[in-house]
Amino acid sequence: MSQELNKDITLLGGVGQLSTTLLGTGLFMIPAIAANLAGEWSLWAWVILFLAICPIALTFAILGKQYPNAGGTAYFVKQAFNRRAERSVAWLFLSVLPVGLPAALTLAGGFGKALLPEVMANQYFAEVLSLLLILALTLLGSKSSSQFQALIAFGIFALVAVFFWQGDILLPDIAMPALNPSSIVPLGSALAVMFWCFVGIEAFSHMGEEFKKPQRDFPIAIILGCFVAGFIYWACSVVILKFHAFEPNVAAHSSIPWLSEQLLGDKASIMITVIGYFACFASINLYTQSMIRLVWAQSRDYQPHSRLAQLSKRGVPTGATYAVAAVLFLSISLSHIVNLDLELLVKLANSVFVLLYLLAMFSAFRLLTGWAKYLAGFSTLLCTVVFICLGWSMLYALTIFILLMLPWGTWFKKRTATEYSLK
C-alpha cells in the first residue's frame, strides 16, 4: 500500500484552513480584550502584531516549501539537528493532545449544545459529537476537510462584513489614533494577549505534504491565511471600538453576540451560535489533523509495518486517526470526571506552542542560507522574547522537552546489559 498522503489541498483550501485556525475562538474574545487593554491604540496593536508575525510566517513558508513533510516542525528539527531532537519535538507536540484540545473542545461544546435539541443539549454530548464530526471529516480525506474550513472562513468574513455595513462604519471610524509615549505600556499588554491569535502556523506546517502544488501554494497559503485572519481581527476591532463593546460595558466573551443583537436583532443569535461553533471547530479540526499526520509520519519513518503507518484507499492514515481520536475521547471524558482547570491547561498548552515556534525558527536558522537565514535569525529572536514573556508557564514546556531529550534508551540498554553481566 502507498506510503504517501494524497495531494488534495488547493491554494483556496489551504488559505481557508489556516485563516479559520488562526481565528478560532480568538475572534469571539481577543478583540474585546485588546480594546479593554489599549483602547483605540489596539488598532495599532493589530498592525504591529501582523508585522511581527510576518517574518515567522514567511520562515515557516520557506521551510514548508523546501521540506514539505507531514512531520512538520519535528521533521525540520531532524534536518537541522538529529533524530533524537526530532522524536523529542514530536512527543512535545503530541503532549498538547490530552490537555489543549480537550479545553478547546469544551469551548466548542459551549456553542454546540445550544444548537442541539433540548433533550440532547448536554456539554459532554456536544463535545463527543464534535469529536465524531472531526473523525468523519478526517476519514473523508484532506480535500473535504480543507473545503469545509474554506466555507467556515467565508462565513466569518461575511459576518464581519455585515457588522461593517449595519454599523455604518465610515472613514473617521477606521482612522488610526496618534501614538505617544503613554501608549507603550497599553500596547505591550494588548500584544501579549493578542499573540495567541496567530498560534496555529506550526500545526499547519504538517499539511504541506498534501498540497497539490506544495512548492507554489503552501507558502502563499501561509502568507494569505495570516493576512486574512489579521484583517478580520482588525476589522472586528473597529466595530467593537465604535460601539464600545468591551469591558466594563460588555464582557469580552459576549462582545460578538452583543454586537449581533444591537446591529441585527435577536433573530441573529442562532447565526452567531453557528459561526461561533464552527470557528472553534475549525481550529480544533486542523490541530487534530496535524497530530494525526505527525503520528503517521513518525510511524512511517520508524515502524513502517505498524497499523499507525497504514493508509486507506482514500490516502487517509486510518490507524493514526483512530488512535488520536481514542486519546481525545479519554481526555475529554477524564476532564469531566475530575473537573480539570481548563484555563490552566490552555496556558500550559500555549507554552508548548511557543516553544515549537522557537525550535522551528532555530532549525530554519541552521537549514536556510542567504537572506532567508537572516530572516530566520530575526524570527528566532522574536520567538525567544515571546517565550520569556510567558513567565512561569514556559517551565512546563521546557521541562517536558528536557526530559524528552535525555538519553533514556541508552541508559536503559546500559542498565539491562549490566544486570545481564551480573547474572
C-alpha positions as CSV (number, residue, x, y, z in Angstrom):
1,M,0.0,0.0,0.0
2,S,1.2,3.5,-0.8
3,Q,3.1,5.4,1.9
4,E,2.3,8.8,0.5
5,L,-0.6,11.0,1.5
6,N,-3.0,12.2,-1.2
7,K,-2.1,15.6,-2.6
8,D,-5.7,17.1,-2.4
9,I,-5.3,20.5,-0.8
10,T,-5.7,23.5,-3.1
11,L,-4.5,27.1,-2.5
12,L,-8.0,28.2,-1.6
13,G,-8.5,25.3,0.7
14,G,-5.1,26.0,2.4
15,V,-5.9,29.6,3.0
16,G,-9.3,28.6,4.4
17,Q,-7.7,26.0,6.8
18,L,-5.1,28.4,8.2
19,S,-7.3,31.5,8.5
20,T,-10.0,29.7,10.3
21,T,-7.5,28.1,12.6
22,L,-5.9,31.4,13.5
23,L,-9.4,33.0,14.1
24,G,-10.8,30.0,16.0
25,T,-12.2,31.1,19.4
26,G,-10.0,34.2,19.4
27,L,-12.4,36.3,17.3
28,F,-15.1,36.0,20.0
29,M,-13.0,37.5,22.8
30,I,-9.5,38.7,21.9
31,P,-10.5,42.0,20.0
32,A,-12.7,43.0,23.0
33,I,-9.9,42.1,25.5
34,A,-7.4,44.2,23.4
35,A,-9.8,47.1,23.3
36,N,-10.1,47.0,27.0
37,L,-6.4,47.0,27.5
38,A,-5.3,49.5,24.9
39,G,-8.5,51.3,23.7
40,E,-8.2,52.8,20.2
41,W,-4.5,52.0,20.2
42,S,-5.5,48.4,19.8
43,L,-5.9,49.1,16.1
44,W,-2.2,49.8,16.0
45,A,-1.5,46.7,18.0
46,W,-3.1,44.5,15.3
47,V,-0.8,46.2,12.7
48,I,2.3,45.7,14.9
49,L,1.4,42.1,15.6
50,F,0.9,41.3,11.9
51,L,4.2,42.9,11.0
52,A,5.9,40.9,13.8
53,I,4.3,37.6,12.8
54,C,5.2,38.1,9.1
55,P,8.9,37.1,9.5
56,I,7.8,34.0,11.5
57,A,5.1,33.1,8.9
58,L,7.5,33.7,6.0
59,T,10.1,31.5,7.6
60,F,7.5,28.7,8.1
61,A,6.6,29.2,4.4
62,I,10.2,28.8,3.2
63,L,10.7,25.7,5.4
64,G,7.4,24.2,4.1
65,K,8.4,24.9,0.5
66,Q,11.9,23.3,0.8
67,Y,10.9,20.5,3.2
68,P,7.2,19.6,2.7
69,N,6.6,16.8,5.1
70,A,3.7,15.6,7.4
71,G,6.2,15.6,10.3
72,G,6.1,19.4,10.4
73,T,8.3,21.0,13.0
74,A,9.7,17.6,14.1
75,Y,10.9,17.0,10.5
76,F,12.5,20.4,10.3
77,V,14.3,19.7,13.6
78,K,15.6,16.4,12.3
79,Q,17.0,18.0,9.2
80,A,18.7,20.7,11.3
81,F,19.9,18.5,14.2
82,N,19.3,14.8,14.7
83,R,16.7,12.1,15.2
84,R,16.7,12.3,19.0
85,A,15.7,16.0,18.7
86,E,13.1,15.1,16.2
87,R,11.5,12.5,18.4
88,S,11.5,14.9,21.3
89,V,9.8,17.6,19.3
90,A,7.2,15.1,18.0
91,W,6.3,14.0,21.6
92,L,6.4,17.6,22.7
93,F,3.8,18.5,20.2
94,L,1.7,15.4,21.0
95,S,1.8,16.4,24.7
96,V,-0.8,19.0,23.8
97,L,-3.2,16.3,22.8
98,P,-4.6,15.3,26.2
99,V,-4.6,18.9,27.6
100,G,-5.0,21.6,24.9
101,L,-7.5,20.0,22.6
102,P,-10.0,18.9,25.3
103,A,-10.0,22.5,26.6
104,A,-10.8,23.7,23.0
105,L,-13.5,21.1,22.6
106,T,-15.1,22.5,25.8
107,L,-15.3,25.9,24.2
108,A,-16.8,24.4,21.0
109,G,-19.2,22.3,23.1
110,G,-20.5,25.5,24.8
111,F,-21.7,26.8,21.4
112,G,-22.6,23.3,20.1
113,K,-25.0,22.4,22.9
114,A,-27.1,25.5,22.1
115,L,-27.7,24.0,18.6
116,L,-28.9,20.6,19.8
117,P,-32.5,19.6,20.7
118,E,-33.3,20.3,24.4
119,V,-33.2,16.5,25.2
120,M,-29.6,16.3,23.8
121,A,-28.3,19.8,25.0
122,N,-25.5,18.5,27.1
123,Q,-22.0,19.8,27.3
124,Y,-20.3,16.4,27.3
125,F,-22.5,15.1,24.5
126,A,-21.8,18.2,22.4
127,E,-18.0,17.6,22.8
128,V,-18.3,13.9,21.8
129,L,-20.4,14.8,18.8
130,S,-17.8,17.4,17.7
131,L,-15.1,14.7,18.0
132,L,-17.2,12.3,15.9
133,L,-17.6,15.1,13.3
134,I,-13.8,15.6,13.2
135,L,-13.3,11.8,12.8
136,A,-15.8,11.7,9.9
137,L,-14.1,14.6,8.1
138,T,-10.7,13.1,8.6
139,L,-11.8,9.7,7.1
140,L,-13.2,11.5,4.1
141,G,-9.8,12.9,3.3
142,S,-7.9,16.2,3.4
143,K,-9.7,17.6,0.4
144,S,-13.1,17.5,2.2
145,S,-11.7,19.0,5.4
146,S,-10.0,21.9,3.6
147,Q,-13.1,22.7,1.6
148,F,-15.3,22.6,4.7
149,Q,-12.9,25.0,6.5
150,A,-12.9,27.4,3.5
151,L,-16.7,27.7,3.9
152,I,-16.2,28.5,7.6
153,A,-13.7,31.2,6.7
154,F,-16.2,32.7,4.2
155,G,-18.9,32.7,6.9
156,I,-16.7,34.5,9.4
157,F,-15.7,37.1,6.7
158,A,-19.3,37.6,5.8
159,L,-20.3,38.2,9.5
160,V,-17.7,40.9,9.9
161,A,-18.7,42.5,6.6
162,V,-22.3,42.6,7.8
163,F,-21.2,44.3,11.0
164,F,-19.3,46.9,8.9
165,W,-22.4,47.5,6.8
166,Q,-25.0,47.6,9.6
167,G,-22.7,49.5,11.9
168,D,-22.3,52.3,9.3
169,I,-18.5,52.3,9.5
170,L,-17.1,55.4,7.9
171,L,-13.6,56.7,7.3
172,P,-13.4,58.5,10.7
173,D,-14.1,55.2,12.4
174,I,-11.1,53.5,10.8
175,A,-8.7,56.4,11.4
176,M,-5.6,55.2,13.2
177,P,-5.1,57.1,16.5
178,A,-1.9,59.1,17.2
179,L,0.8,57.2,19.1
180,N,2.7,58.8,22.1
181,P,4.9,57.5,25.0
182,S,1.9,56.8,27.2
183,S,0.7,54.2,24.6
184,I,3.7,51.9,25.0
185,V,2.5,50.1,28.1
186,P,-1.1,49.5,27.0
187,L,0.1,48.4,23.6
188,G,2.5,45.9,25.2
189,S,-0.2,44.5,27.4
190,A,-2.5,44.0,24.5
191,L,0.1,42.4,22.3
192,A,0.9,39.9,25.0
193,V,-2.7,38.7,24.8
194,M,-3.1,39.0,21.0
195,F,-0.1,36.9,20.1
196,W,-2.2,33.8,20.7
197,C,-4.4,34.7,17.7
198,F,-1.5,33.6,15.5
199,V,-0.7,30.3,17.2
200,G,-1.6,27.7,14.6
201,I,1.0,28.1,11.9
202,E,3.1,25.3,13.4
203,A,0.1,23.0,13.1
204,F,-0.5,24.0,9.5
205,S,3.1,23.0,8.6
206,H,2.1,19.3,8.9
207,M,-0.2,19.7,5.9
208,G,2.5,20.8,3.5
209,E,2.9,17.3,2.0
210,E,-0.8,17.2,1.0
211,F,-0.9,20.3,-1.2
212,K,-1.4,19.6,-4.9
213,K,1.5,22.1,-5.6
214,P,3.4,22.4,-2.3
215,Q,6.3,24.4,-3.8
216,R,4.0,27.1,-5.1
217,D,0.8,27.0,-3.0
218,F,2.0,26.2,0.6
219,P,4.0,29.4,1.2
220,I,1.3,31.5,-0.5
221,A,-1.4,29.8,1.7
222,I,0.6,30.7,4.9
223,I,1.0,34.4,3.9
224,L,-2.6,34.9,2.7
225,G,-4.0,32.9,5.6
226,C,-2.2,35.2,8.1
227,F,-3.3,38.3,6.2
228,V,-7.0,37.2,6.0
229,A,-7.0,36.4,9.8
230,G,-5.2,39.7,10.7
231,F,-7.6,41.8,8.5
232,I,-10.7,40.2,10.1
233,Y,-9.3,40.7,13.6
234,W,-8.6,44.4,12.8
235,A,-12.0,45.0,11.2
236,C,-13.8,43.4,14.1
237,S,-11.8,45.6,16.5
238,V,-13.0,48.7,14.5
239,V,-16.7,47.7,15.1
240,I,-16.1,46.8,18.8
241,L,-14.4,50.2,19.4
242,K,-17.1,52.2,17.7
243,F,-19.9,50.6,19.8
244,H,-17.8,50.3,23.0
245,A,-18.5,46.5,23.0
246,F,-15.8,45.8,25.6
247,E,-15.4,45.8,29.4
248,P,-16.7,47.4,31.6
249,N,-19.7,47.8,29.2
250,V,-19.7,44.2,27.8
251,A,-17.9,41.1,28.9
252,A,-15.2,40.0,26.4
253,H,-16.8,36.7,25.6
254,S,-20.1,38.4,25.0
255,S,-18.9,41.2,22.7
256,I,-19.8,39.5,19.4
257,P,-23.2,38.2,20.5
258,W,-24.0,41.7,22.0
259,L,-23.0,43.4,18.7
260,S,-25.1,41.0,16.8
261,E,-28.1,41.8,18.9
262,Q,-27.6,45.5,18.6
263,L,-27.0,45.5,14.8
264,L,-29.0,42.6,13.6
265,G,-31.6,41.9,16.3
266,D,-32.5,38.9,18.4
267,K,-33.1,36.7,15.3
268,A,-29.4,36.7,14.5
269,S,-28.5,34.8,17.7
270,I,-28.7,31.4,16.1
271,M,-26.4,32.6,13.3
272,I,-23.8,33.8,15.8
273,T,-24.0,30.4,17.6
274,V,-23.5,28.5,14.4
275,I,-20.5,30.6,13.3
276,G,-19.1,30.5,16.8
277,Y,-19.3,26.8,16.9
278,F,-17.7,26.2,13.6
279,A,-15.0,28.8,14.2
280,C,-14.0,26.8,17.3
281,F,-14.4,23.5,15.4
282,A,-12.2,24.7,12.6
283,S,-9.3,25.4,14.9
284,I,-9.7,22.0,16.7
285,N,-10.0,20.2,13.4
286,L,-6.7,21.4,12.0
287,Y,-4.8,20.6,15.2
288,T,-6.3,17.2,15.3
289,Q,-5.4,16.7,11.6
290,S,-1.8,17.8,12.2
291,M,-1.4,15.5,15.2
292,I,-2.7,12.6,13.1
293,R,-0.2,13.4,10.4
294,L,2.6,13.6,12.9
295,V,1.8,10.2,14.4
296,W,1.6,8.7,10.9
297,A,4.8,10.3,9.8
298,Q,6.7,9.0,12.8
299,S,5.3,5.5,12.3
300,R,6.2,5.6,8.6
301,D,9.8,6.5,9.3
302,Y,10.4,4.3,12.3
303,Q,7.8,1.5,12.3
304,P,6.6,1.3,8.7
305,H,4.8,-2.0,9.2
306,S,2.7,-0.9,12.1
307,R,-1.0,-0.1,11.8
308,L,-0.3,3.5,12.6
309,A,1.7,3.8,9.3
310,Q,-1.1,2.3,7.1
311,L,-3.2,4.4,4.7
312,S,-6.7,3.8,3.4
313,K,-7.7,3.8,-0.2
314,R,-8.5,7.5,0.2
315,G,-4.9,8.1,1.4
316,V,-6.1,8.6,5.0
317,P,-3.9,7.4,7.9
318,T,-6.8,5.5,9.5
319,G,-4.7,3.8,12.3
320,A,-3.3,7.1,13.4
321,T,-6.8,8.7,13.1
322,Y,-8.4,6.2,15.4
323,A,-5.5,6.4,17.9
324,V,-5.7,10.2,18.2
325,A,-9.5,10.1,18.4
326,A,-9.3,7.5,21.2
327,V,-6.9,9.6,23.3
328,L,-9.1,12.7,22.7
329,F,-12.2,10.8,23.8
330,L,-10.5,9.6,27.0
331,S,-9.1,13.0,27.7
332,I,-12.5,14.9,27.5
333,S,-14.1,12.1,29.5
334,L,-11.5,12.4,32.2
335,S,-11.8,16.2,32.2
336,H,-15.5,15.9,33.0
337,I,-14.9,13.3,35.7
338,V,-12.2,15.2,37.7
339,N,-13.3,18.7,36.7
340,L,-9.8,19.9,35.4
341,D,-8.9,23.6,35.4
342,L,-9.2,24.3,31.7
343,E,-7.7,27.8,32.0
344,L,-4.5,26.3,33.4
345,L,-4.4,23.6,30.7
346,V,-4.7,26.2,28.0
347,K,-1.8,28.2,29.5
348,L,0.4,25.1,29.6
349,A,-0.6,24.1,26.1
350,N,0.3,27.6,24.8
351,S,3.8,27.3,26.3
352,V,4.3,24.2,24.2
353,F,3.2,26.0,21.1
354,V,5.6,28.9,21.6
355,L,8.5,26.6,22.2
356,L,7.6,24.7,19.0
357,Y,7.7,28.1,17.1
358,L,11.1,28.8,18.7
359,L,12.5,25.4,17.8
360,A,11.2,25.7,14.2
361,M,12.8,29.1,13.8
362,F,16.1,27.9,15.2
363,S,16.0,24.9,12.8
364,A,15.4,27.3,9.9
365,F,18.5,29.3,11.0
366,R,20.5,26.2,10.7
367,L,19.0,25.0,7.4
368,L,18.4,28.1,5.3
369,T,21.0,30.3,3.5
370,G,21.3,33.8,2.3
371,W,18.6,36.4,3.2
372,A,16.3,33.6,4.5
373,K,18.9,32.7,7.2
374,Y,18.9,36.3,8.4
375,L,15.1,36.2,8.4
376,A,15.1,33.0,10.5
377,G,17.6,34.6,12.9
378,F,15.3,37.6,13.4
379,S,12.3,35.2,13.8
380,T,14.2,33.2,16.4
381,L,14.9,36.4,18.4
382,L,11.2,37.3,18.3
383,C,10.1,33.9,19.5
384,T,12.6,33.9,22.3
385,V,11.3,37.2,23.6
386,V,7.7,35.9,23.5
387,F,8.7,32.7,25.2
388,I,10.4,34.6,28.1
389,C,7.3,36.8,28.4
390,L,5.2,33.6,29.2
391,G,6.6,33.6,32.7
392,W,6.2,30.5,34.9
393,S,4.2,28.6,32.3
394,M,7.2,28.3,30.0
395,L,8.8,26.0,32.6
396,Y,6.1,23.4,31.7
397,A,7.2,23.1,28.0
398,L,10.9,23.4,28.9
399,T,10.7,20.6,31.5
400,I,8.9,18.3,29.0
401,F,11.4,19.0,26.3
402,I,14.4,18.5,28.5
403,L,13.0,15.2,29.9
404,L,12.4,14.0,26.3
405,M,15.9,14.9,25.2
406,L,17.6,12.8,27.9
407,P,19.1,9.5,26.5
408,W,16.6,7.2,28.3
409,G,17.1,4.5,25.7
410,T,20.9,4.4,26.1
411,W,20.5,4.4,29.9
412,F,18.0,1.5,29.8
413,K,20.3,-0.5,27.5
414,K,23.3,0.0,29.8
415,R,21.3,-0.9,32.8
416,T,20.0,-4.1,31.1
417,A,23.5,-5.0,30.0
418,T,24.9,-4.5,33.5
419,E,22.2,-6.6,35.1
420,Y,22.8,-9.3,32.5
421,S,26.5,-9.4,33.1
422,L,26.0,-9.7,36.8
423,K,24.0,-12.8,36.3
